[in-house]
Amino acid sequence: MGLRRDSLALSNLALCGLVGPYLCGPGTRKATSMAKSEVTSKKVSSAASKVLRSKTATKAEKSVAASALTQTGSAKETTGKKVASAAAKILHDPKASKEAKSVAASALTQKVKKK
């Protein structure tokens, strides 16, 4: 006997965190939280600088690197949706450099998260 998503009635939003949003249904969880007070480390900032100066880096890699550098000194800055999407693609790209992947991971860490 399988569980069907439309037959579930979840009234407790805390339960959504345990079973995942795919069972809670769309629109049941709209709250977002700010990213943790994360800032880009010196090591990642250096990698971002290398990516920005690289002649072979893609536009997406440079965009993510610029976002990470923006977040170097301020915990108030967060990664936007477009940059987060680009960062996720970079992490999955086998051709992306080690520096680009490091910067992409840092940018995703600083993304605004859904509760």
ChimeraX attribute file (.defattr): number of C-alpha atoms within 10 A of each C-alpha:
attribute: neighborCount
match mode: 1-to-1
recipient: residues
	/A:1	3
	/A:2	4
	/A:3	8
	/A:4	8
	/A:5	11
	/A:6	9
	/A:7	7
	/A:8	11
	/A:9	10
	/A:10	13
	/A:11	10
	/A:12	9
	/A:13	13
	/A:14	10
	/A:15	13
	/A:16	18
	/A:17	12
	/A:18	9
	/A:19	10
	/A:20	10
	/A:21	15
	/A:22	9
	/A:23	17
	/A:24	21
	/A:25	15
	/A:26	9
	/A:27	8
	/A:28	12
	/A:29	14
	/A:30	8
	/A:31	9
	/A:32	10
	/A:33	10
	/A:34	14
	/A:35	18
	/A:36	14
	/A:37	11
	/A:38	19
	/A:39	23
	/A:40	23
	/A:41	16
	/A:42	12
	/A:43	12
	/A:44	23
	/A:45	23
	/A:46	16
	/A:47	21
	/A:48	29
	/A:49	18
	/A:50	16
	/A:51	24
	/A:52	21
	/A:53	11
	/A:54	12
	/A:55	8
	/A:56	11
	/A:57	16
	/A:58	14
	/A:59	11
	/A:60	18
	/A:61	27
	/A:62	20
	/A:63	20
	/A:64	31
	/A:65	31
	/A:66	19
	/A:67	24
	/A:68	30
	/A:69	24
	/A:70	17
	/A:71	22
	/A:72	16
	/A:73	14
	/A:74	13
	/A:75	15
	/A:76	13
	/A:77	20
	/A:78	25
	/A:79	22
	/A:80	15
	/A:81	12
	/A:82	12
	/A:83	22
	/A:84	22
	/A:85	15
	/A:86	18
	/A:87	27
	/A:88	16
	/A:89	16
	/A:90	23
	/A:91	19
	/A:92	10
	/A:93	11
	/A:94	10
	/A:95	9
	/A:96	16
	/A:97	16
	/A:98	13
	/A:99	20
	/A:100	27
	/A:101	24
	/A:102	19
	/A:103	33
	/A:104	29
	/A:105	19
	/A:106	25
	/A:107	29
	/A:108	24
	/A:109	18
	/A:110	25
	/A:111	20
	/A:112	18
	/A:113	14
	/A:114	11
	/A:115	13
